Amino acid sequence: MIRLPIKFLGLLLFFLLNVGSVSAQYKQTVLNKTQLLLNKENTIPLGRLDALKIAVVTPDAQKYGVFVQQLGRYADISSFGFSKYDEQTKYFNTIIVAGTEGDLSQEMLYMLRQSLINRKNIILCRFQEVGKNIPQWAPLLGGRITELAYPDFSDLAQQNMAMSIFGGLAITEGKAINRTEQIRLQYTRGEGSGLNIAKMTQKIDFIANEAVREKAAPGMVIMAVKNGQVIFEKAYGSHTYEQTVSTKITDIFDLASVSKIMGTTPVIMQLQEKGIIDLDSTMGHYLWQAKESNKANITLRSVLLHEAGFTPYIPFYRYLKPGDVQSKASTSHQTKMADNAYLVNHYYRDVMWPEMLKSAVKPIGNYVYSDISMYVMKEVAEHETATPMDEYVQQILYRPIGMKTAGYNPRTHFDKDRIIPTEHDTSFRKVLLEGYVHDQGAAMAGGVAGHAGLFSTANDLAIYGQLLLNRGEYGGMRYFKSETVDMFTSKQSKTSRRGLGFDRADPDPKKEYPSRLSNSTVFGHTGYTGTCIWIDPKHQLTFIFLSNRVHPQVSVKLYDLNVRSRVLDAIYETINEVK
């Protein structure tokens, strides 16, 4: 009889109990005819994106519109023609040039030569037959560019070429040395997946249209990714019930409490794995103001598990005094909470945070969901990094990974028309909230809070979901250790279903949360504004639902109609049909 060491048995038991903790299973089910002819310094697929300033240059903006649009799913790009090539590309370090043989001229070749002299990284994409009768441009430029080719020109060709550049599609044609692997999301709407996408779409359409008709929410965006392939992505309804602006998949939503796992938690994950913080150390250890409070000996682990005994919610806006809020900015009122609503300076520092530290604490160990938990974790993070959390998460994750819209206070970065309005706040800010966080406490904290404040498109949420399915890796880069992701997303509590920061599927099948067909590997979070993300390692699935169910006033119909769970049920039913 073979006796295994106790340590090995422990590791084996951990693996068996965490069957969802497996690396991503990208499955390319579409034919990609893109060939990589020359890959200068292994440029393709493009890696970390925060150092790249990308210009896309085509002979005809309309003709190559599909190509440009698809590139824009992965990174911030600027698109130009050749008429003012030199001036327009001056401030970019990466230039993607695309065209057919008939569209690319000798003069354009000379322009690329100049860009090489100026140390630009050139990626040339040619739509034509690959063969000895058609000379490659790379040798004419001294082999100093990256060159790709596709054997025809069509919308499909443009999409596949664009996805190949970023690793959304693996390049499987041509010389073996120039083949690549998939490293990012693939936008092929379930092509070749074996799933009955049409049937699933009918089910989701019925549920979503019912939700809009019954005024559970004016509009919504629903997205599902399986095995790294986007199998569903669709917008429904309008920004408001006036139906003047239709909802688009590129719209930006207030995520509410999804901010907890997409904003604060990844920052804490990074600090923990680098040894900067210890989850079993205390609030009093990290926060001077907590040392003399009733929270001094509460561990960060208890805080993340919502087992610290904090009060669930403090309605700070109800305690404002006359003069604390005014309709115009001034030297004394610079915290903008909404259009025409400015809070007196330092209210969070001088009133809110001290009040949280003084608030009552119940016995530690029982699960009580509290927003104060993530206020605390934000304070810990900012004290340790000496950087505002909204800036820090952009530096370590959002910009490098290609999350283009995710962030706080979106009105400072995006046009108002792209941001879905939430509540018409008649009691506090007395205005329609457009691009300002719905949560009152987060608004009073300047729009950046540990528990709320984050805005995003569905696409950025999908990127984050895939990173977690990949157990910390995305776009060919590792951002978290696999064991860090496993620890935070797995069940960590003896008294609840929770992970560290993350919510999880309820083990009681009668609760059908988040779906009657979900399983024990599922983790994610919901948001008060009518949002959620659920990640299922067993099925390599990410499900995203974004809505503004709080417009124009808070409504419970999204819950009454069980919209989010029913949509996820429809996706699971489709997956289970092919087993």
C-alpha positions as CSV (number, residue, x, y, z in Angstrom):
1,M,0.0,0.0,0.0
2,I,1.4,3.4,-1.0
3,R,1.3,6.0,1.7
4,L,1.1,9.6,0.5
5,P,2.6,12.4,2.6
6,I,0.0,14.4,4.6
7,K,1.0,17.6,2.8
8,F,0.3,15.9,-0.6
9,L,-3.0,14.7,0.7
10,G,-3.9,18.2,1.8
11,L,-3.1,19.6,-1.6
12,L,-5.0,16.8,-3.4
13,L,-8.1,17.5,-1.1
14,F,-7.9,21.2,-1.9
15,F,-7.9,20.4,-5.6
16,L,-10.8,18.1,-5.4
17,L,-12.8,20.6,-3.4
18,N,-12.0,23.4,-5.8
19,V,-12.8,21.7,-9.2
20,G,-13.6,25.1,-10.6
21,S,-10.0,26.3,-10.1
22,V,-8.8,25.4,-13.5
23,S,-7.1,27.6,-16.1
24,A,-9.0,29.0,-19.0
25,Q,-10.1,26.7,-21.8
26,Y,-10.0,28.8,-24.9
27,K,-11.6,26.8,-27.7
28,Q,-11.2,28.2,-31.2
29,T,-14.1,27.0,-33.3
30,V,-13.8,29.3,-36.3
31,L,-11.6,29.2,-39.3
32,N,-9.1,32.1,-39.3
33,K,-7.3,32.5,-42.6
34,T,-5.0,35.3,-41.3
35,Q,-1.3,34.6,-41.9
36,L,1.5,36.2,-40.0
37,L,4.2,36.8,-42.7
38,L,6.7,38.5,-40.5
39,N,6.5,39.0,-36.7
40,K,9.1,41.7,-35.8
41,E,10.2,41.1,-32.2
42,N,7.1,38.9,-31.6
43,T,4.8,41.9,-31.8
44,I,1.8,39.8,-32.5
45,P,-0.3,39.3,-30.5
46,L,0.0,42.7,-28.9
47,G,0.7,42.3,-25.2
48,R,0.3,44.8,-22.4
49,L,-1.6,47.7,-23.7
50,D,-0.9,50.6,-21.4
51,A,2.4,51.4,-23.1
52,L,0.9,51.4,-26.6
53,K,-0.4,54.5,-28.4
54,I,-2.1,53.1,-31.4
55,A,-3.0,54.8,-34.7
56,V,-4.9,52.9,-37.3
57,V,-4.3,54.2,-40.9
58,T,-6.5,53.1,-43.8
59,P,-7.0,54.5,-47.3
60,D,-10.8,54.7,-46.8
61,A,-12.4,55.1,-43.4
62,Q,-15.8,53.7,-44.6
63,K,-14.4,50.8,-46.5
64,Y,-12.3,49.6,-43.6
65,G,-14.8,50.6,-40.9
66,V,-15.4,47.0,-39.7
67,F,-11.6,46.6,-39.2
68,V,-11.3,49.8,-37.2
69,Q,-14.3,49.1,-35.1
70,Q,-13.1,45.6,-34.2
71,L,-9.7,46.9,-33.2
72,G,-11.5,49.3,-30.9
73,R,-13.0,46.5,-28.9
74,Y,-9.5,45.7,-27.6
75,A,-7.8,49.0,-27.1
76,D,-8.0,52.8,-27.4
77,I,-7.2,53.7,-31.0
78,S,-7.3,56.7,-33.2
79,S,-8.2,56.3,-36.9
80,F,-6.8,58.4,-39.7
81,G,-6.4,58.4,-43.5
82,F,-3.1,59.0,-45.4
83,S,-3.7,62.6,-46.4
84,K,-1.9,64.0,-43.3
85,Y,-0.2,60.8,-42.3
86,D,3.0,62.3,-40.9
87,E,1.4,64.9,-38.7
88,Q,-1.5,62.7,-37.4
89,T,0.7,59.8,-36.4
90,K,3.4,61.9,-34.7
91,Y,2.3,61.1,-31.2
92,F,1.7,57.4,-31.6
93,N,4.3,54.6,-31.1
94,T,2.3,51.9,-32.8
95,I,0.8,52.3,-36.3
96,I,-1.5,49.7,-37.8
97,V,-1.9,50.1,-41.6
98,A,-4.5,48.2,-43.5
99,G,-5.5,47.9,-47.2
100,T,-5.9,45.8,-50.3
101,E,-3.2,45.7,-53.0
102,G,-5.1,48.2,-55.0
103,D,-5.5,50.6,-52.1
104,L,-1.9,50.7,-50.9
105,S,0.4,52.8,-53.1
106,Q,4.2,53.3,-53.4
107,E,3.8,56.7,-51.8
108,M,2.4,55.0,-48.7
109,L,5.4,52.8,-48.6
110,Y,7.6,55.8,-48.4
111,M,5.5,57.2,-45.5
112,L,6.1,53.9,-43.6
113,R,9.8,54.2,-44.2
114,Q,9.8,57.6,-42.5
115,S,7.8,56.2,-39.6
116,L,10.5,53.5,-39.1
117,I,13.2,56.3,-39.0
118,N,11.0,57.9,-36.3
119,R,11.1,54.5,-34.4
120,K,7.5,53.7,-34.8
121,N,6.3,50.1,-34.6
122,I,4.5,49.3,-37.9
123,I,1.9,46.6,-38.3
124,L,0.9,46.2,-41.9
125,C,-2.3,44.3,-42.7
126,R,-2.9,43.4,-46.3
127,F,-6.1,41.9,-47.7
128,Q,-5.0,39.8,-50.7
129,E,-3.8,36.4,-51.8
130,V,-0.5,35.3,-50.3
131,G,1.9,34.1,-53.0
132,K,5.1,34.8,-54.8
133,N,3.4,36.9,-57.5
134,I,2.5,39.5,-54.9
135,P,5.6,40.9,-53.2
136,Q,5.6,41.4,-49.4
137,W,6.2,44.8,-48.2
138,A,8.3,43.8,-45.2
139,P,11.5,43.0,-47.2
140,L,11.1,46.4,-49.0
141,L,11.3,48.0,-45.6
142,G,14.3,46.1,-44.4
143,G,12.2,43.5,-42.6
144,R,11.6,46.1,-39.9
145,I,7.8,45.8,-39.8
146,T,5.3,43.2,-38.8
147,E,3.2,42.0,-41.7
148,L,-0.1,40.1,-41.8
149,A,-2.2,39.0,-44.8
150,Y,-5.7,37.7,-45.4
151,P,-6.6,36.0,-48.7
152,D,-9.7,38.1,-49.4
153,F,-11.4,41.2,-48.4
154,S,-14.8,41.1,-46.6
155,D,-16.3,42.1,-43.3
156,L,-15.3,38.6,-41.9
157,A,-11.7,39.2,-43.2
158,Q,-11.5,42.5,-41.4
159,Q,-12.9,41.1,-38.2
160,N,-10.6,38.2,-38.1
161,M,-7.5,40.2,-39.0
162,A,-8.3,42.7,-36.2
163,M,-8.8,39.9,-33.7
164,S,-5.6,38.2,-34.8
165,I,-3.6,41.3,-34.0
166,F,-4.7,41.3,-30.3
167,G,-4.9,37.5,-29.9
168,G,-8.7,37.3,-29.9
169,L,-8.2,34.7,-32.6
170,A,-5.2,32.3,-32.8
171,I,-3.3,32.4,-36.1
172,T,-3.2,28.8,-37.3
173,E,-2.3,29.3,-41.0
174,G,1.1,29.7,-42.5
175,K,4.6,28.9,-41.2
176,A,4.6,27.2,-37.8
177,I,7.0,29.7,-36.4
178,N,4.5,32.5,-37.0
179,R,1.4,30.8,-35.5
180,T,-0.1,32.3,-32.3
181,E,-2.5,31.3,-29.5
182,Q,-5.7,33.0,-28.4
183,I,-5.0,35.3,-25.4
184,R,-8.0,37.6,-25.4
185,L,-11.8,37.6,-25.9
186,Q,-13.0,36.4,-29.3
187,Y,-16.0,38.2,-30.8
188,T,-17.6,35.5,-32.9
189,R,-21.1,35.3,-31.4
190,G,-20.9,31.5,-30.7
191,E,-19.9,30.5,-34.2
192,G,-18.9,26.8,-34.3
193,S,-19.6,26.5,-30.5
194,G,-22.2,23.7,-31.0
195,L,-24.6,25.8,-29.0
196,N,-28.1,26.6,-30.3
197,I,-27.5,30.4,-30.2
198,A,-30.7,31.2,-32.1
199,K,-32.9,29.3,-29.6
200,M,-31.0,30.9,-26.7
201,T,-31.5,34.4,-28.2
202,Q,-35.2,33.8,-28.5
203,K,-35.5,33.0,-24.8
204,I,-33.4,35.9,-23.7
205,D,-35.2,38.3,-26.1
206,F,-38.5,37.3,-24.5
207,I,-37.3,37.9,-20.9
208,A,-35.6,41.2,-21.7
209,N,-38.4,42.6,-23.7
210,E,-40.9,41.6,-20.9
211,A,-38.6,43.4,-18.4
212,V,-38.7,46.6,-20.5
213,R,-42.4,46.3,-21.2
214,E,-43.2,45.8,-17.5
215,K,-40.9,48.7,-16.6
216,A,-38.5,46.7,-14.6
217,A,-35.8,48.8,-16.3
218,P,-35.8,51.2,-19.3
219,G,-33.0,49.3,-20.9
220,M,-30.3,46.7,-20.4
221,V,-27.2,45.1,-21.9
222,I,-26.7,41.3,-21.6
223,M,-23.4,39.5,-22.5
224,A,-22.2,35.9,-22.1
225,V,-18.7,34.6,-22.8
226,K,-17.9,30.8,-22.9
227,N,-14.5,29.4,-23.4
228,G,-13.2,32.8,-24.3
229,Q,-15.7,33.3,-27.1
230,V,-18.5,35.9,-26.9
231,I,-21.6,33.8,-27.5
232,F,-24.2,36.5,-26.7
233,E,-24.1,40.3,-26.7
234,K,-27.2,42.5,-27.1
235,A,-28.7,45.7,-25.9
236,Y,-32.4,46.2,-25.2
237,G,-34.7,49.2,-24.5
238,S,-33.7,52.8,-24.1
239,H,-31.8,55.0,-21.7
240,T,-35.1,56.3,-20.3
241,Y,-38.8,55.5,-20.7
242,E,-39.0,58.5,-23.0
243,Q,-37.3,56.2,-25.5
244,T,-35.4,59.0,-27.2
245,V,-32.0,57.2,-27.0
246,S,-31.7,53.4,-27.7
247,T,-29.4,51.4,-25.4
248,K,-26.2,50.3,-27.1
249,I,-23.7,47.6,-26.1
250,T,-21.1,50.3,-25.8
251,D,-23.1,52.2,-23.2
252,I,-21.6,52.8,-19.7
253,F,-23.6,51.7,-16.6
254,D,-23.3,52.5,-12.9
255,L,-22.2,49.1,-11.5
256,A,-23.2,49.8,-7.8
257,S,-21.9,47.0,-5.6
258,V,-20.2,45.2,-8.4
259,S,-17.6,47.9,-7.6
260,K,-16.7,45.8,-4.6
261,I,-15.3,42.9,-6.6
262,M,-14.1,44.9,-9.7
263,G,-12.6,47.9,-8.0
264,T,-11.6,47.4,-4.4
265,T,-11.1,43.6,-4.3
266,P,-8.5,43.4,-7.1
267,V,-6.4,46.1,-5.3
268,I,-6.5,44.1,-2.1
269,M,-5.7,40.9,-4.0
270,Q,-2.5,42.6,-5.3
271,L,-1.5,44.0,-2.0
272,Q,-2.0,40.7,-0.3
273,E,-0.1,38.6,-2.7
274,K,2.8,41.1,-2.6
275,G,2.9,40.8,1.1
276,I,2.1,44.5,1.6
277,I,-0.9,43.6,3.8
278,D,-1.8,40.5,5.8
279,L,-5.5,39.7,5.9
280,D,-5.1,38.3,9.4
281,S,-3.7,41.5,10.7
282,T,-6.0,44.1,12.2
283,M,-7.6,47.5,11.2
284,G,-5.7,49.0,14.1
285,H,-2.4,47.8,12.7
286,Y,-3.0,49.6,9.3
287,L,-5.2,52.6,10.3
288,W,-4.1,55.1,13.0
289,Q,-7.6,56.4,13.5
290,A,-8.9,52.9,14.2
291,K,-6.4,52.2,17.0
292,E,-8.5,53.8,19.7
293,S,-11.8,52.6,18.2
294,N,-14.0,49.6,18.8
295,K,-12.7,48.2,15.6
296,A,-9.0,48.2,16.4
297,N,-8.7,44.4,16.7
298,I,-10.9,43.4,13.8
299,T,-9.0,41.5,11.1
300,L,-9.1,42.4,7.4
301,R,-10.2,38.9,6.7
302,S,-13.3,39.4,8.8
303,V,-14.0,42.7,7.0
304,L,-13.8,41.1,3.6
305,L,-16.1,38.4,4.6
306,H,-18.7,40.8,6.0
307,E,-18.2,39.2,9.4
308,A,-16.8,42.2,11.3
309,G,-20.1,43.1,13.0
310,F,-20.4,46.5,11.2
311,T,-23.8,48.2,10.8
312,P,-25.1,47.5,7.3
313,Y,-25.6,51.1,6.2
314,I,-25.3,54.6,7.5
315,P,-27.5,57.2,5.6
316,F,-25.1,60.1,5.9
317,Y,-27.1,62.3,3.5
318,R,-29.9,62.5,6.1
319,Y,-27.6,64.2,8.5
320,L,-26.5,67.1,6.3
321,K,-26.9,70.6,7.8
322,P,-28.2,73.7,6.0
323,G,-25.4,75.0,3.8
324,D,-23.5,71.7,3.4
325,V,-24.8,71.4,-0.1
326,Q,-25.1,74.1,-2.7
327,S,-26.0,74.3,-6.4
328,K,-22.8,75.9,-7.5
329,A,-19.1,75.2,-7.0
330,S,-17.2,77.5,-4.7
331,T,-13.9,77.5,-2.8
332,S,-15.7,75.9,0.1
333,H,-17.8,73.4,-1.9
334,Q,-15.8,71.5,-4.5
335,T,-17.1,67.9,-4.1
336,K,-19.3,67.4,-7.1
337,M,-22.1,64.9,-6.4
338,A,-24.2,65.5,-9.5
339,D,-25.1,68.3,-11.9
340,N,-25.8,71.4,-9.7
341,A,-25.0,69.6,-6.4
342,Y,-21.7,70.4,-4.6
343,L,-20.8,69.2,-1.1
344,V,-18.8,71.2,1.5
345,N,-15.1,70.3,1.3
346,H,-13.7,67.3,3.2
347,Y,-17.0,66.1,4.4
348,Y,-15.9,62.4,4.0
349,R,-12.7,63.0,5.9
350,D,-14.2,65.1,8.7
351,V,-17.6,63.6,9.1
352,M,-18.2,60.3,7.3
353,W,-15.1,58.4,8.1
354,P,-14.9,59.3,11.8
355,E,-18.6,58.4,12.1
356,M,-18.0,55.0,10.6
357,L,-15.1,54.4,13.0
358,K,-17.4,55.3,15.9
359,S,-20.3,53.2,14.8
360,A,-21.5,50.2,16.8
361,V,-20.0,46.8,16.4
362,K,-21.9,43.6,16.9
363,P,-20.3,40.2,17.8
364,I,-17.6,39.3,15.2
365,G,-18.1,36.1,13.1
366,N,-21.7,36.4,12.0
367,Y,-22.4,37.4,8.4
368,V,-23.9,40.9,8.1
369,Y,-23.5,42.5,4.7
370,S,-22.2,46.0,5.2
371,D,-21.0,48.8,2.9
372,I,-18.7,49.9,5.7
373,S,-16.5,46.9,5.0
374,M,-15.4,48.2,1.7
375,Y,-15.0,51.7,2.9
376,V,-12.5,50.2,5.3
377,M,-10.6,48.2,2.7
378,K,-10.3,51.3,0.5
379,E,-8.7,53.2,3.4
380,V,-6.3,50.4,4.0
381,A,-5.3,50.3,0.4
382,E,-4.8,54.0,0.1
383,H,-2.7,54.2,3.2
384,E,-0.4,51.4,2.0
385,T,-0.1,52.5,-1.6
386,A,-0.1,56.3,-1.0
387,T,-2.2,56.5,-4.2
388,P,-6.0,57.2,-4.6
389,M,-7.7,53.9,-5.2
390,D,-9.2,55.0,-8.5
391,E,-5.8,55.8,-9.9
392,Y,-4.1,52.7,-8.5
393,V,-6.6,50.2,-10.0
394,Q,-6.1,51.9,-13.4
395,Q,-2.3,51.5,-13.1
396,I,-2.2,47.9,-12.0
397,L,-5.1,46.5,-14.0
398,Y,-7.5,48.5,-16.2
399,R,-5.2,50.2,-18.6
400,P,-2.7,47.3,-19.0
401,I,-5.5,44.8,-19.7
402,G,-7.5,47.0,-22.1
403,M,-10.5,47.9,-19.9
404,K,-11.2,51.2,-21.7
405,T,-14.3,52.5,-19.9
406,A,-14.1,51.0,-16.4
407,G,-13.5,53.7,-13.8
408,Y,-14.9,56.2,-11.4
409,N,-16.5,59.6,-12.1
410,P,-17.0,58.9,-15.8
411,R,-18.3,62.4,-16.7
412,T,-14.7,63.5,-16.5
413,H,-13.7,61.1,-19.3
414,F,-16.8,60.4,-21.4
415,D,-19.6,62.2,-23.1
416,K,-22.8,62.2,-21.1
417,D,-24.7,60.5,-23.9
418,R,-22.7,57.3,-23.5
419,I,-23.6,57.0,-19.8
420,I,-26.9,55.4,-18.8
421,P,-28.9,57.7,-16.4
422,T,-30.0,56.3,-13.1
423,E,-32.4,57.8,-10.5
424,H,-34.1,61.1,-10.7
425,D,-33.1,62.0,-7.2
426,T,-35.9,64.1,-5.8
427,S,-34.9,64.1,-2.1
428,F,-31.1,64.6,-1.9
429,R,-29.4,66.0,-5.1
430,K,-32.7,67.0,-6.7
431,V,-31.6,66.2,-10.2
432,L,-31.4,63.3,-12.7
433,L,-28.2,61.4,-12.1
434,E,-26.3,61.2,-15.3
435,G,-22.7,59.8,-14.9
436,Y,-22.7,60.5,-11.1
437,V,-22.8,57.5,-8.8
438,H,-26.3,56.6,-7.6
439,D,-25.1,55.6,-4.1
440,Q,-25.4,58.6,-1.8
441,G,-22.5,57.8,0.4
442,A,-20.2,57.2,-2.5
443,A,-21.3,60.5,-4.0
444,M,-20.5,62.3,-0.8
445,A,-17.1,60.7,-0.8
446,G,-16.4,62.3,-4.2
447,G,-17.6,59.5,-6.4
448,V,-14.8,57.1,-5.3
449,A,-15.8,54.6,-2.6
450,G,-14.8,51.0,-1.7
451,H,-18.4,49.7,-2.1
452,A,-19.7,51.7,-5.1
453,G,-18.8,54.3,-7.7
454,L,-17.5,52.2,-10.5
455,F,-18.9,52.6,-14.0
456,S,-18.3,50.3,-17.0
457,T,-19.4,48.7,-20.2
458,A,-20.4,45.1,-20.4
459,N,-17.3,44.5,-22.5
460,D,-14.9,45.6,-19.8
461,L,-16.7,43.4,-17.2
462,A,-16.2,40.5,-19.6
463,I,-12.5,41.2,-19.8
464,Y,-12.3,41.1,-16.0
465,G,-14.4,38.0,-15.9
466,Q,-12.0,36.2,-18.3
467,L,-9.0,37.3,-16.3
468,L,-10.5,35.6,-13.3
469,L,-11.4,32.5,-15.3
470,N,-7.8,32.5,-16.5
471,R,-6.8,32.6,-12.8
472,G,-5.0,35.9,-13.1
473,E,-3.7,35.9,-16.6
474,Y,-5.0,37.8,-19.7
475,G,-3.6,39.2,-22.9
476,G,-0.4,37.1,-22.5
477,M,0.4,38.8,-19.2
478,R,0.0,37.6,-15.6
479,Y,-1.6,40.1,-13.2
480,F,-2.4,37.8,-10.2
481,K,-1.0,34.5,-9.0
482,S,-3.4,31.7,-9.6
483,E,-3.5,30.8,-5.9
484,T,-4.6,34.4,-5.1
485,V,-7.6,34.2,-7.5
486,D,-8.4,30.8,-6.1
487,M,-8.4,32.0,-2.5
488,F,-10.4,35.1,-3.0
489,T,-13.1,33.5,-5.2
490,S,-13.5,30.2,-3.3
491,K,-15.7,29.8,-0.2
492,Q,-13.8,31.2,2.8
493,S,-16.4,31.6,5.4
494,K,-17.7,29.1,8.0
495,T,-21.0,31.0,8.4
496,S,-21.9,32.1,4.9
497,R,-21.4,31.3,1.2
498,R,-19.0,34.2,0.7
499,G,-15.4,34.4,-0.6
500,L,-13.1,37.2,0.2
501,G,-14.9,40.2,-1.3
502,F,-16.7,37.9,-3.8
503,D,-20.2,36.6,-3.4
504,R,-20.9,33.0,-4.5
505,A,-23.7,30.7,-5.6
506,D,-26.0,29.8,-2.7
507,P,-25.5,26.2,-1.6
508,D,-29.3,25.9,-0.9
509,P,-30.8,24.9,-4.2
510,K,-34.2,26.2,-3.1
511,K,-32.8,29.8,-3.3
512,E,-31.9,29.3,-7.0
513,Y,-29.2,32.0,-6.6
514,P,-27.9,33.2,-9.0
515,S,-29.7,30.6,-11.1
516,R,-31.5,27.3,-10.5
517,L,-28.9,25.7,-12.7
518,S,-25.8,27.2,-11.2
519,N,-23.1,25.2,-9.4
520,S,-20.7,25.4,-6.5
521,T,-17.9,26.9,-8.5
522,V,-19.9,30.1,-9.4
523,F,-18.7,33.4,-8.0
524,G,-19.4,37.1,-8.7
525,H,-21.6,39.9,-7.3
526,T,-24.8,41.9,-7.9
527,G,-25.4,45.6,-7.9
528,Y,-28.3,47.7,-6.5
529,T,-28.8,49.6,-9.8
530,G,-29.7,46.3,-11.5
531,T,-26.4,44.8,-12.5
532,C,-24.5,41.6,-12.0
533,I,-21.5,39.5,-13.1
534,W,-21.4,35.8,-12.5
535,I,-18.3,33.7,-13.3
536,D,-18.6,29.9,-13.7
537,P,-15.2,28.0,-13.9
538,K,-16.9,24.7,-14.3
539,H,-18.5,25.8,-17.6
540,Q,-15.8,28.5,-18.4
541,L,-18.7,31.0,-18.5
542,T,-19.0,34.7,-17.7
543,F,-22.5,36.2,-17.5
544,I,-23.0,40.0,-17.4
545,F,-26.3,41.8,-16.9
546,L,-26.4,45.6,-16.8
547,S,-29.5,47.8,-16.3
548,N,-30.7,51.0,-14.7
549,R,-33.7,49.5,-12.8
550,V,-33.5,52.5,-10.4
551,H,-34.7,54.9,-13.2
552,P,-36.6,57.1,-12.8
553,Q,-37.2,55.9,-9.3
554,V,-36.2,52.7,-7.5
555,S,-38.3,49.8,-8.6
556,V,-38.4,46.2,-7.4
557,K,-39.9,44.7,-10.6
558,L,-36.5,43.4,-11.7
559,Y,-36.5,41.2,-8.6
560,D,-40.2,40.4,-8.9
561,L,-39.8,39.2,-12.4
562,N,-36.6,37.4,-11.5
563,V,-35.1,38.8,-14.7
564,R,-31.3,38.2,-14.1
565,S,-31.7,34.7,-12.9
566,R,-34.1,33.7,-15.8
567,V,-31.7,35.0,-18.4
568,L,-28.8,33.0,-16.8
569,D,-31.2,30.0,-16.7
570,A,-31.6,30.3,-20.5
571,I,-27.9,30.3,-21.0
572,Y,-27.4,27.3,-18.8
573,E,-30.2,25.5,-20.6
574,T,-28.5,26.1,-23.9
575,I,-25.2,24.8,-22.5
576,N,-26.8,21.7,-21.0
577,E,-28.5,20.8,-24.3
578,V,-25.2,19.8,-25.9
579,K,-24.0,17.5,-23.0
